């Protein structure tokens, strides 16, 4: 089985500040970093570190930043799925405060212009998985998810960032954080929000709860399972959600049950928040292998 990730890739500029600025205020950064990011690339790389075969597709611009991205992803992913458009390579500015909270602004011209359906696209086959986020155009995302389900593959959607007004194309598995769950369902209580998002039990829903771990509602189930997160000291939470979604999806493609994949994803994200960066914070292949091995021993 293979995991197809269709999404975005960008250059991340991260500024570490004592506290996030108020409207109209300027604050000085104590440190800055520059690296490769984007929810699609982050999730694809995290998934690849589980050991699953990952096929990644995204768009770059025809500029120097495209070379920076390719260099940063070399050794992480196959790069033949990157296309070049007549747009600037996407960029994100990330502010991270002293307790690891963050705000992110992204310029997404390449992602919004990317349409894999219009070009040569190797669709996932029966038994494969597709993982998408909210960075591409809504019609493109819906078309990719629909074509995947029509071919008997499993469609996973992490609809972040949310569109305005928020919409939710149909997927087999939905991964959201608590804020997104409330915005999409109209309910602030995570378990009830998950029930509403499950479309009458036809989709599995995972809601991440930050330091509270996550909950997962299996397709057709009435009760959600809660997965606790280990206690850690957070340094930078900006890439944790992508690590969670990528590792969870990779574990599913490896054949693990959803609840175990969620547990491994929570542990991987808990490692990521103790490190600076987005893709740079992702646990290594050996660290993720140890998490998977621990889950496999518990299953046996």
Secondary structure as GFF3:
##gff-version 3
##sequence-region A 1 300
A	DSSP	beta_strand	2	6	.	.	.	ID=ss1
A	DSSP	beta_strand	10	16	.	.	.	ID=ss2
A	DSSP	beta_strand	31	37	.	.	.	ID=ss3
A	DSSP	alpha_helix	39	48	.	.	.	ID=ss4
A	DSSP	beta_strand	53	61	.	.	.	ID=ss5
A	DSSP	alpha_helix	64	73	.	.	.	ID=ss6
A	DSSP	beta_strand	82	85	.	.	.	ID=ss7
A	DSSP	beta_strand	91	96	.	.	.	ID=ss8
A	DSSP	beta_strand	102	107	.	.	.	ID=ss9
A	DSSP	alpha_helix	109	113	.	.	.	ID=ss10
A	DSSP	three_ten_helix	116	118	.	.	.	ID=ss11
A	DSSP	beta_strand	129	133	.	.	.	ID=ss12
A	DSSP	alpha_helix	138	150	.	.	.	ID=ss13
A	DSSP	beta_strand	154	158	.	.	.	ID=ss14
A	DSSP	beta_strand	173	177	.	.	.	ID=ss15
A	DSSP	alpha_helix	178	185	.	.	.	ID=ss16
A	DSSP	alpha_helix	190	197	.	.	.	ID=ss17
A	DSSP	beta_strand	204	208	.	.	.	ID=ss18
A	DSSP	three_ten_helix	210	212	.	.	.	ID=ss19
A	DSSP	beta_strand	214	217	.	.	.	ID=ss20
A	DSSP	beta_strand	225	227	.	.	.	ID=ss21
A	DSSP	alpha_helix	240	253	.	.	.	ID=ss22
A	DSSP	alpha_helix	258	272	.	.	.	ID=ss23
A	DSSP	three_ten_helix	279	281	.	.	.	ID=ss24
A	DSSP	alpha_helix	285	299	.	.	.	ID=ss25
###
